[in-house]
Amino acid sequence: QVQLVESGGRLVQGGESLRLSCVASGRTFNMYTMGWFRQAPGKEREFVAAISGNGDITYYADSVTGRFTISRDNTKNTMYLQMNSLKPEDTARYYCKTVIVNLAYWGSGTLVTVSS
């Protein structure tokens, strides 16, 4: 059974940095693109970043380009999101996601709160 577990979210001040982790289990993930999404209170879930199976291709939302970096360590079945220069508008629950054989798998999320 595929499971994704996020961690690393907490309360930080604007301008600070934070690194989120997503640990995957249940199968080998190095063939699959994985991504980060976020959902702020009262808003729809939105795409943040994605990374190809071997990590050589990355994609970012315009709102985080230049501030966030996605990476993965396939030896640990873990994906990361390094978030720098955090802003109050980055406050959200952050989710990791992967799609395997047309099935989407989500973690339960980790909460990031950025104070001004």
Secondary structure, DSSP 8 states (H G I E B T S, - for coil): --EEEEE---EEETT--EEEEEEEESS--TTS-EEEEEE-TTS--EEEEEE-TTSS-EEE-TTTTTTEEEEEETTTTEEEEEE-S--GGG-EEEEEEEEETTEEEE---EEEEEE-
